[in-house]
Amino acid sequence: MLFVQPVNAGYIPSFIAVGTIAASTGADVIIFLPVGWEPDDIFLVIGVVRDQDDTVTISGFTAMPGTPFDRGSTSRYWVFWRRAIFEDSLDGFFVFDKSTATGDTYAQIAVYRGAELTGSPWNLVGSTATGTSDPAVCTAITTTISDTLIIAVLAGEDNNNAAITTTGTYPINYVEHYAASATGSDGMTSFSEMTKAASGSTGSVLVNFNVGNPVGWGCQVLALSGEQSFPSLMDLTAEAAGANCANAGIRVRVGLDNGDGGGTALDGILQTGEVDQTQYVCNGTNGTDGMAGTNGTNGTNGTNGTDASIVWVIFVIAASMSISIIAWAFTTKRD
């Protein structure tokens, strides 16, 4: 099993744009989409009405768990989300649709990109919080995966200040987007976000008002999950001679380790259901015999040997004479 370069890179969600604050003294408000959004982005809306008589819907949006939530007996808050589709460009706006026509109303939309493309993109949705203090204390959440975008959405029932500063334990600092309206008794909305590289608790998220806190506020902390990254796996096995390779070869299978087909994601094993493509690298056919080579050239003659030594000749002659003398002596003695 070989690991190769991932086919799809993972994404950490990021802020794209925020729309203008929409406001009325009681009627429905129109939330216009900001410039720069694309299909599959996440639309996030925070809204507040200065009474508790209303129910609110936004066509195509899902209310966050805990929505709506009330501050005492004075005001009511909503948080909605939606995954953008191409058809949203046809109108370019959404209606914050109230059931009554009473109560100062404020709403705003923000756009985030790089979130999970299917199902709910929210790793965690925190409990709602309301109050009148400065700073506003938004309930902490504990993320279960790394590289999430922590978003704190907050709205206020009037506008006594010009900006906010958002802090926490981890992330420590946030990027803030603040908007205010002078309609009715004034109102404000805000989004603050920062990437949390590791899983764990954010600690309480504090929204500080630079001049003075509104008479009341409501907030919620969310963790937006990025699009999952799955490594690509390659599996090489011998392929016997047959229909795929006449002279045998190697079967090459590739796919994402994403658990498709009932497999287990991110286990490092390319399972059958995870195979996206199969190719074969086949051995070629045997080539024809080559032509006979030419004869080699004759070798060179060896050198002549040297003459025997004269000493050896004398030794041979001497030896021969000795044998003759011995033979003569033996013959004479017998006579």
N, C-alpha and C positions, 0 to 999 in steps of 0.2 A: 504494500500500500504506500503510495507516494503522495505527499502533500504538495500542492502547487499553489500558485498565486490565487487568492480568492476571486471568484467570478463577480461577486457583488460586494462593494464596500459598505460597511455599516455607516450610519449617520447619527450624529448628535443633533437633536432638534435645535433650531435657532429662531430668533425673532426676525420677522420680515417687515412688518408695517403695522401701524395702528390707525384706525379711522378717527374722524372728528367726533366729539361728544354730541349725542343727540339729546334734545331736551324739550319738555313741554310743561304746561301747568296742569295737565291732566289727561290730555289726549294721547293716542298712540304716537310713538316716535319712529322715525325712519332712520335705520342704521345703514349708512352708505359704506360700500366696500372700499378700502384704501387701494391705492395704486401698488402694483407689484405682486399681488397674489397669483397663485397658480393652482390648477387642479391637484388634489391630494394634500394641499396645505390644510392646517387645522385652524378653523375660525373659533375664537373664544370671545364670549360676550359677558360683561358684567352690567347689571342694571339695578336701580333702586327707585322705589316709589314712596313718597312721603305720606303714606297711609297704609292700612292693611286690609283694604276692601277688595283689592284686585287679585285676580289670577292672570298670569301672563303666559303666552306661548309665542314661539318664533318658528314659522314653518320650516320643517326640515332639520331643526335643531333638537338636541337631547339635553334635558335638564340634568345638571350635576346632582349626584346624591347629596341630600341636605337642602336642595332648592325646592321651594322658597324658604327663607329663614327670616325671622322677625327680630327687630331690636325693640324690646319692651312692647309697648302698645303704640309706637310712633311710626315705624317704617318697616318696609319689607324689601328683601334683596333676592336677586336671581343670578345664577351663573349658568350659561348654556354653552354647548359646543357643537360643531359640525365639521365633517370632512368635506372640503371644497370639491365641486364637480364643475365641468366645463359650462354647463347650463347656467351656473350662477352669474356668468358674464352677461347673460341676456337682459337681466334686470339691473344688476349692480347694486342692489340694496335688499334689506330685509326689514320686516315690520315687527317692532316690539309691541305685540298685539295685546292690549289690556282689555279686561272685562268691564271696566268702568271708565269714566272720563274725569276722575277726580285724582288729586294728589300730584304734586310736582314729581316729574319723571325724568330720569337721566340714564342713558345707556351708551356703551361704547364697545367697539369690536377691535380685537387684535388678531394678527395672522402669524402663525408659526409653521416652520417647514422642517422636513426630515423626520417626521414621526412615523410610527408603524402605519403600514398601508392598509391593513385589514383589522377588523375588530376594534375594540377600544384601545386608543393609544395611551391611555393613562395608566402608568405604573401604580400610582397611588393617588387617591383623592382625600384630602384632609377634612377634618371636621370644620364646620363654619364657626365663625366667631363674630361677635358684635361688641360695641362699647362706645365710650365717650372719652377715653384717655388719650394722652399723647406721650409716648408713641402708641399706636394701635398694635395690640399683641395678637398676631395671627397664629393659630394652633399649629404646632410642629407636626411633621410627618416623618416616617422612617422608610426610606426607599429600599427596595429589595434588589435592584440591579444598578450597575454603574452607568455613568454617562447619560443621566437623565437631566432634563431641563426643569428646574424648580421655578414655578410661576406663582406669584402672589397677586391675586386680583382683589381690589379694594374699591369701594365707593363710599362717598360721604354725603350727608344730607344738607350740608352747606359748604361754602368755600371761604375759609378764613386765611388761607395761605396761598403760596405761589408754586411750591414744589414739595417733593417728598424725598426722603433718603431711606432706603430699605437695607436692613442688615440681618444677620443670623449667625448661628454657630458654624454651619457648613452647608452651603456657601456662606462666606463672611459678608461679601458685598454683592449687590445686585445692580442691574441697569434698570432705571426707572422711566416710565412713560406716564406723564401726568396731564390731565385735562380738566378744565373747569368751565362752568356755565353760569351766567348771571340770570338765566331764566328763573322765574318764580323767586324762591327764597335762596337761590344759589345751590349749586351742587358740584360734585367732583367725582371723577373716576380715575383709576390708575391700574397699570400693569407693571410688575417688577419681575425680572427673570435673571437666572444665572445657572450655568452648568454645574452639576454635582458629579464629579468624576468617579467617586466611590460610593457604594451603597452605605446606608446608615441614616442616622437622624439629622434633620436640618436644625434642630433646636427651634425655639420659638422664633418666628419671623417678625421683626419689628419694623413698622412703617412710621417713620418720624416726620412730623409736619413742621416745615421750616419757620412758620410764623405762629400759627395757632391751630389746634385741632378743630375739626367740624363738630357740630353739636352731637353728631352720632355717626358711626361708621359700621360697615360690615365687610368681612374679608374671608377668603378661603385660599389655602395653599395646595398646589397641584404638582404632580411629577409627570412630565411628558416623556414617554419612552421613544427612543430612536428606532429607525428602521433596522431590523435585525440583520447582522452580517453572518453568513455561513461560509466556511471555507470550502474550497473545491477539492475533491478527492479524485485520484486516478488509481485504477486497479489494472495491473498487467498480469495476464495468465497465458500459459501455452495453449495454442489452438491446434488440435490434431488435423491431419489432412482430411478434407471433406468439402462440403458445399461452400464454406466461407473461404477456405484456403486450400487450393488443390495440392500444394506441397507443404502444408502445415505453416505455422507462423505464430503470431502473438495477438491475442485479443486485448483491446484497449477500451476500458469503460471509464467514463467521467461523470461527475454529478456533484451537487451540493449536499453537504452533510446536514440536511434540513429536516430529516425525519419523514419525508414523503413516503407514501405507501405503507404506513404503519411502522416505519423504522424509528430509530432513536436519534434525535438530533444531537449534533456536536459530540458524538461518541468516537469519532475518528475512524469509523468503519463505513465503507461504501456499501450500503445494503441494496437489495434488488430494486426496491421501490424508489430509491434515491438516484438511480442511474438515469441520466438525461441523454447520453449519447454513447454509442458503441461503434468502434471502428476496428478494422483488422489490418495488421501489418504482416503481409504474407511473404513466404520465401519464394524466390523466383524458380523457374524450371531449370533443369540441368542443361548446360551448354553442350554443343557438339564438340567431338574430339578435334584437337588441333592437328595441323600437318606435321609429318615426321621431320625431325630436325636433320641438318646436314652432318656427314661424318666428320669426326675430328681429324686433325693433322697427325701424321706419324711422329712418334717420339724420336729423339736423337739417340745415336749409337753410344754405348757405354765405352769407357777408356780401357786400353789393354792392361793386363796384369803385369807385375814386375817379375824378372828372372829369379830362379831359386838361388840361394846363397851357396858359394863354393864350399863352405864348411859343411854344408849338408851333403854335398856330393862326396867329399872325402870320407865323411862318416858312413855313408852308404857303402863305398868301396871297401873301407876298412872292415866293416861288418861282414861283408861278403867274403873277404879273405880269411877272417877268423873262422868262419863256418867251414871253409874248405880245409884249413889246417886241422881243425878238430876232427873232421871226418877222416883225414889221412892218418892221423895218429891212432884213431880207433881201429882202423883197418890193419895197420902194421902190428899192433899189439896182439891181435888175434892170430897172426901168422907165426 
